[in-house]
Amino acid sequence: MHLTLIGWLHTLACCYSLIIGAKLLWAAKGGTAHQRDGRRYIYAMVFVNLSALGIYQIGGFNIFHVLALCTLASLAIAFASARWQTPGRQWLRVHLTAIVFSYYQLIGGLINELFSRVPSLIGQQAMLGLSQGLTIVVFLMILSYFWGRTARGAAAAIALAALATTAQASTLTLDLKGVIPGKGSVAIVVYDSSESFLHKGMKKKIVPAGEAAMQVKLEDLAPGDYAVALFQDVNNNGKLDTMIFGIPSEPTGFSNDAEGSFGPPKYEAARFSLPADGKTIGITLHK
């Protein structure tokens, strides 16, 4: 089988997309690893389909070009729905549907290639139709599974929201010091357990950086124990910039002005109790 350079690159990109796409579908969702793999999958699939437009030239514009364009459209929808969380509360289902559809197109393309290039499969139209039909059924089942999970997640969120409204809400006021005036924004994360500390916050808020001393209110918190971590995103790039060995290059701060010996403090060092009538705590940012 003779392949041009673009043909080899297309094939390699397809193989990579098959692997990273499978990992993307079955690995844990929502973390930094998922976001990284998602970007890699989209980049690879964009190359796959753009190169496909230059490979399939039989009879000019044909069904393969249409499928490639449809896949590119689904990739754009998958990226936009996750990046801007649109449309509304349905963005997750839209994102999942677009990703699953693009991966189905990849598997369907692989099946077509096998039946057009493997000598024993060439001309086996009935087997080709059966294979594609089974593939459609499998991917519909995968999509139903993901839709079911999002429905359960939405139901749980509604139930938790209903419970939260019946519980007594409290307000946490942060007196911040050491802010670089007018530079970027201050990202604040509230944690409610040692297991989630610095991994998954239960409440987040981003406010513009004001004066060197400023006040921020965090409302609708149930009375209980919490820890707060924050940093000043001076360049507004959405992340905490670090130097060598992960040392922050932007101002950071923790409740109780807790400090760690080698790295960030532990949850217990930053933990405080929030009563029903609210509380004010001071945090000084250090660079």
PABA-345531 format. One record per residue (C-alpha): x, y, z; residue in three letters. Coordinates in steps of 0.5 Angstrom, whole numbers, plus 500, padded with zeros to 3 digits. Each point is the difference from the previous one (the first is absolute). Layout:
<nodes>
XYZALA/...
</nodes>
This chain:
<nodes>
500500500MET/503507498HIS/499506504LEU/502507499THR/503504505LEU/493503502ILE/497493500GLY/505498505TRP/499506504LEU/493499500HIS/501492502THR/504502506LEU/495506502ALA/494495499CYS/504495505CYS/502505505TYR/492502500SER/498493501LEU/504499506ILE/499507503ILE/493500499GLY/499494503ALA/503502506LYS/496507500LEU/494496500LEU/501495505TRP/505504505ALA/497504506ALA/497507497LYS/501507502GLY/507500503GLY/506503497THR/502494497ALA/494499496HIS/500507498GLN/507499497ARG/498493496ASP/494504498GLY/505505496ARG/504495498ARG/494496497TYR/497506496ILE/507502497TYR/501493498ALA/493500497MET/501506497VAL/506498496PHE/497494498VAL/494503497ASN/504505496LEU/504495498SER/495496498ALA/497506495LEU/506499496GLY/501493500ILE/493498497TYR/500503493GLN/496494497ILE/495503495GLY/501507503GLY/496502506PHE/497494503ASN/497497507ILE/506499503PHE/501508500HIS/493501502VAL/502495506LEU/506504502ALA/497507500LEU/494497504CYS/506497505THR/503507500LEU/494503502ALA/499495506SER/507502502LEU/498507500ALA/494499504ILE/503496505ALA/506505501PHE/495506500ALA/495497505SER/505498505ALA/504506499ARG/494505502TRP/496495503GLN/494502495THR/494499498PRO/498501508GLY/499494504ARG/500495494GLN/508501498TRP/502494503LEU/495496496ARG/502504494VAL/508499501HIS/499492501LEU/496499494THR/504504496ALA/506496503ILE/497493499VAL/498502493PHE/507502498SER/503493503TYR/494496496TYR/502504494GLN/507497501LEU/498493501ILE/496500494GLY/505503496GLY/505494502LEU/495495499ILE/499503493ASN/507500499GLU/501493502LEU/494498495PHE/504504494SER/507497501ARG/500493503VAL/499495494PRO/496495504SER/495506502LEU/500504493ILE/493499497GLY/497497507GLN/494505500GLN/495496504ALA/506500506MET/502507499LEU/492502501GLY/500495506LEU/506503503SER/498507499GLN/493499503GLY/503496506LEU/505506501THR/494505500ILE/496496505VAL/507500505VAL/501507499PHE/492502502LEU/501496506MET/506503502ILE/497507499LEU/494498504SER/504498506TYR/503507500PHE/494503499TRP/497496506GLY/506502504ARG/499507499THR/492499501ALA/502497507ARG/505506501GLY/495505499ALA/495497504ALA/505499506ALA/502508499ALA/493502500ILE/499496507ALA/506503503LEU/498507498ALA/493498503ALA/503498507LEU/505506500ALA/494505499THR/497497506THR/506500504ALA/502506504GLN/505504495ALA/506504503SER/505505497THR/507500501LEU/504507499THR/507500498LEU/505506502ASP/505499495LEU/507504500LYS/506500496GLY/496500493VAL/504503495ILE/495506498PRO/497500494GLY/504494497LYS/495494497GLY/495497504SER/500496507VAL/498493499ALA/497497507ILE/498493501VAL/496497506VAL/502493503TYR/496495505ASP/504494501SER/507498500SER/499495494GLU/498506496SER/505505502PHE/503503494LEU/497495495HIS/493502500LYS/497506503GLY/492500502MET/500507499LYS/504505495LYS/500507499LYS/504505496ILE/500507501VAL/504506497PRO/506502504ALA/499507503GLY/504503505GLU/505497504ALA/495499506ALA/493498497MET/494496503GLN/497494496VAL/493497503LYS/499492499LEU/492499501GLU/496494500ASP/504496504LEU/498495505ALA/503501507PRO/505495501GLY/508499499ASP/504503494TYR/506502497ALA/502505495VAL/505500495ALA/501506495LEU/505503496PHE/501507496GLN/499498492ASP/505506498VAL/500499493ASN/493497500ASN/502494496ASN/495496504GLY/505496504LYS/505500506LEU/507502496ASP/506496504THR/508500499MET/504494501ILE/498495505PHE/493502499GLY/501506505ILE/495506498PRO/502506497SER/493503501GLU/498502507PRO/496495504THR/497499507GLY/496496504PHE/495500506SER/503501507ASN/506503496ASP/502492500ALA/507499497GLU/503493498GLY/508498501SER/501497493PHE/494502496GLY/493502502PRO/497499507PRO/496495502LYS/492500500TYR/500500508GLU/505506500ALA/495504496ALA/494497503ARG/495505504PHE/493500502SER/494504497LEU/494501504PRO/493501498ALA/501508501ASP/506500496GLY/507502501LYS/505505497THR/508497500ILE/506503497GLY/505497495ILE/506504498THR/503498493LEU/507498499HIS/504499494LYS/
</nodes>
